[in-house]
């Protein structure tokens, strides 16, 4: 089980006359953890459903293993969906089944494995999420955090290459969210799968991902290394990360520019971005994530294309580690200029304001490697 690159190009989705988002272009690097942020109602969950083929986009492409999920046959799409594991907001467990049968369900539905083998796989995944001994419990008999972990174990049983998390912190208190965040990092180390997390939790966005994107005003305003968004001076980013009322985001939709400017003027000088927190490492006894080295090489190659504040944050984070020599590194391909239209292989992510456009550089590092040995039985059991 190893992660795979997911390349999304020019994706647009509408329901009738209501446009959800347009021209979404991003690349999920193999084996890395990415987070998608955005105000409520911006279509983040719709994006996840489109990514796995449950919703068909109006245009654009989603390429995995050289196959476009938007245009492939139904039989091929069915096979590609098996590459995905999904943790839904509420765990989406069957209330009449105990945890063991819930977790075993995908294996019984999509494989012909004998029950003895299914028993071993389920036991391994339950141990990875800290649920050993809870096999006979029903979903209604356990806490919300345990339901999340049971849903995560079920998402893992088919050894997916891509795992999607739809607001995993929903309904959890800050302590359980912190436990779940650590579990996500540890599982990424053990599986080397590609993770995409949709969340509103600021602490999760600050401490978990390698990359962060933000949906805003019906388009992808940003996507790239975590340091870019966490050091961005965009008003919408500052408002979102500080959780304050003053700024472009309104209660039900985006405010008009004049209203946002008036509020900011009335509020006077507001604090900027919160201090950037370090990214979570793995728990004691869990091997380092393979994605860390790949991500470091990839980010250093694109360093010269990033905003100065992001460059400085990246240099600080790697100050105590040897850095590869990047002198004379070629610029990444750019097929979309500030005034030009989209090209077929562009890696340029645009914001609405051309002055804040930036280039995330090469879409992937070296090829993914296999998972570390062992199912992770040494990982300490998380809290409830």
Residue pairs with C-beta under 8 A, 6 or more apart in sequence:
1 159
1 160
1 161
1 191
1 192
1 193
1 370
1 371
2 30
2 31
2 161
2 191
2 192
2 193
2 368
2 369
2 370
2 371
3 30
3 31
3 32
3 161
3 162
3 191
3 192
3 193
3 194
3 195
3 291
3 368
4 30
4 64
4 65
4 83
4 161
4 162
4 194
4 368
5 27
5 28
5 29
5 30
5 64
5 194
5 363
5 364
6 27
6 28
6 51
6 62
6 63
6 64
6 162
6 194
6 196
7 27
7 28
7 61
7 62
7 63
7 64
7 363
8 24
8 25
8 26
8 27
8 28
8 51
8 60
8 61
8 62
8 63
9 25
9 60
9 61
9 63
9 346
10 23
10 24
10 25
10 59
10 60
10 61
10 342
11 21
11 23
11 24
11 25
11 47
11 50
11 57
11 59
11 60
11 61
11 62
12 19
12 21
12 22
12 23
12 24
12 57
12 58
12 59
12 60
13 19
13 20
13 21
13 43
13 46
13 47
13 50
13 55
13 57
13 58
14 20
14 58
19 218
20 43
20 46
20 218
21 42
21 43
21 46
21 47
21 215
21 218
21 219
21 220
22 218
22 219
23 60
23 219
23 220
23 342
24 47
24 60
24 215
24 219
24 220
25 220
25 342
25 346
25 349
26 213
26 220
26 223
26 349
27 347
27 360
27 363
27 364
28 34
28 162
28 194
28 196
28 211
29 194
29 210
29 211
29 291
29 294
29 295
29 298
29 363
29 364
29 365
30 194
30 291
30 294
30 364
30 365
30 367
30 368
31 188
31 192
31 193
31 194
31 289
31 290
31 291
31 294
31 368
32 194
32 195
32 209
32 210
32 211
32 291
32 294
32 295
33 184
33 185
33 188
33 195
33 197
33 208
33 209
33 210
33 211
33 291
34 194
34 195
34 196
34 197
34 209
34 210
34 211
34 212
34 213
34 223
35 196
35 197
35 198
35 199
35 204
35 205
35 208
35 209
35 211
35 212
35 213
35 226
36 44
36 47
36 196
36 197
36 198
36 199
36 212
36 213
36 214
36 215
37 44
37 199
37 200
37 205
37 212
37 213
37 214
37 215
37 229
37 240
38 44
38 214
38 215
38 216
39 216
39 240
39 249
39 254
40 200
41 252
41 253
42 215
42 216
42 218
43 215
43 218
44 198
44 215
45 166
45 167
45 198
46 55
47 198
47 215
48 86
48 164
48 166
48 196
48 198
49 55
50 56
50 57
50 62
51 62
51 69
51 84
51 164
51 196
52 81
52 84
52 86
52 164
53 69
53 77
53 80
53 81
56 70
57 70
60 70
61 68
61 69
61 70
61 71
62 68
62 69
62 70
63 69
64 80
64 83
64 162
65 80
65 83
67 76
67 80
69 77
69 80
72 80
82 110
82 158
82 160
83 160
83 161
83 162
84 160
84 161
84 162
84 163
84 164
85 154
85 155
85 156
85 158
85 160
85 162
85 163
85 164
85 193
86 155
86 163
86 164
86 166
87 148
87 151
87 152
87 155
87 163
87 164
87 165
87 166
87 168
88 151
88 166
89 166
89 167
89 168
89 170
89 171
90 147
90 151
90 170
90 171
91 139
91 147
91 148
91 150
91 151
92 151
93 99
93 102
93 139
93 147
93 150
93 151
93 154
94 101
94 102
94 105
94 139
95 138
95 139
95 140
96 138
97 105
97 138
97 139
98 135
98 136
98 137
98 138
99 126
99 131
99 134
99 135
99 136
99 137
99 138
99 139
99 142
99 150
100 122
100 126
100 135
100 136
102 139
102 150
102 154
103 122
103 125
103 126
103 150
103 153
103 154
103 157
104 118
104 121
104 122
104 157
105 154
106 154
106 157
106 158
107 113
107 118
107 121
107 122
107 157
107 158
108 118
110 158
111 158
113 121
121 157
122 135
122 153
122 157
123 132
124 375
125 153
125 154
125 156
125 157
125 375
126 132
126 134
126 135
126 153
127 375
127 376
127 377
128 153
128 156
128 187
128 190
128 375
128 376
128 377
128 379
129 149
129 150
129 152
129 153
129 156
129 183
129 187
129 382
130 149
130 183
130 379
130 380
130 381
130 382
131 146
131 149
131 150
131 153
132 381
134 142
134 146
134 150
139 147
139 150
142 150
143 176
143 384
144 171
144 172
144 176
145 172
145 176
145 179
145 180
145 382
145 383
145 384
146 384
148 168
148 172
148 180
149 180
149 183
149 382
152 168
152 183
152 187
155 163
156 163
156 187
156 191
159 191
160 193
161 193
161 194
162 193
162 194
162 195
162 196
163 187
163 191
163 193
163 194
163 195
163 196
164 195
164 196
164 197
164 198
165 184
165 195
165 196
165 197
165 198
165 199
166 198
167 198
167 199
167 200
168 180
168 184
168 197
168 199
168 204
169 177
169 180
169 181
169 199
169 200
169 201
169 204
172 180
174 203
175 383
176 383
176 384
177 201
177 203
177 204
178 203
179 382
179 383
180 382
181 203
181 204
181 207
181 208
181 280
182 280
182 283
182 382
183 382
184 195
184 197
184 208
185 208
185 280
185 281
185 282
185 283
185 289
186 282
186 283
186 286
186 376
186 379
187 193
187 376
188 195
188 289
188 291
189 282
189 286
189 287
189 288
189 289
189 290
189 372
190 286
190 287
190 371
190 372
190 374
190 375
190 376
190 379
191 371
192 289
192 290
192 291
192 368
192 369
192 370
192 371
192 372
197 204
197 208
197 209
199 205
202 240
202 241
202 243
202 274
203 277
205 212
205 241
206 230
206 241
206 274
206 276
206 277
207 277
207 278
207 279
207 280
208 279
208 280
209 226
209 279
210 225
210 226
210 279
210 291
210 295
211 223
211 224
211 225
211 226
212 222
212 223
212 224
212 225
212 226
212 228
212 229
212 230
213 220
213 222
213 223
213 224
213 229
214 220
214 221
214 222
214 223
214 229
214 236
214 237
214 240
215 221
216 236
216 248
216 249
216 254
217 254
217 352
219 352
220 349
221 234
221 236
221 351
221 352
222 228
222 229
222 232
222 234
222 237
222 349
222 351
222 358
223 349
223 360
224 306
224 349
224 358
224 360
225 295
225 299
225 302
225 306
225 310
225 314
225 360
226 279
227 276
227 306
227 309
227 310
227 313
227 314
227 317
228 306
228 307
228 310
228 358
228 360
229 237
230 241
230 273
230 276
230 313
231 273
231 276
231 307
231 309
231 310
231 312
231 313
232 238
232 273
232 307
232 309
232 310
232 356
233 272
233 273
233 309
234 351
234 356
235 247
235 248
235 260
235 264
236 247
236 248
236 249
237 273
238 247
238 270
238 272
238 273
239 246
239 247
239 248
239 249
240 247
240 249
241 273
241 274
242 270
242 271
242 273
242 274
244 270
245 263
246 263
246 264
246 267
246 270
247 255
247 260
247 263
247 264
248 254
248 255
248 257
248 260
249 255
250 259
255 263
264 270
276 313
278 317
279 317
281 288
282 288
282 289
283 379
283 380
284 380
285 378
285 379
285 380
286 376
286 378
286 379
287 372
290 368
290 369
290 372
294 365
294 366
294 368
295 365
296 318
296 321
297 324
297 365
297 366
298 361
298 362
298 364
298 365
299 314
300 314
300 318
300 323
300 324
300 326
301 326
301 329
301 332
301 361
301 362
302 332
302 359
302 360
302 361
302 362
303 311
303 314
303 315
303 326
304 311
304 326
304 329
304 331
305 331
305 332
305 358
305 359
305 360
305 361
306 314
306 358
306 359
307 358
332 347
332 359
332 360
332 361
332 362
333 345
333 346
333 347
334 346
334 347
334 348
334 359
335 342
335 343
335 344
335 345
335 346
335 348
336 342
336 343
336 346
336 348
336 350
337 348
338 350
338 354
338 357
339 354
347 359
347 360
347 361
347 362
347 363
348 357
348 359
348 360
349 357
349 358
349 359
349 360
350 357
351 357
351 358
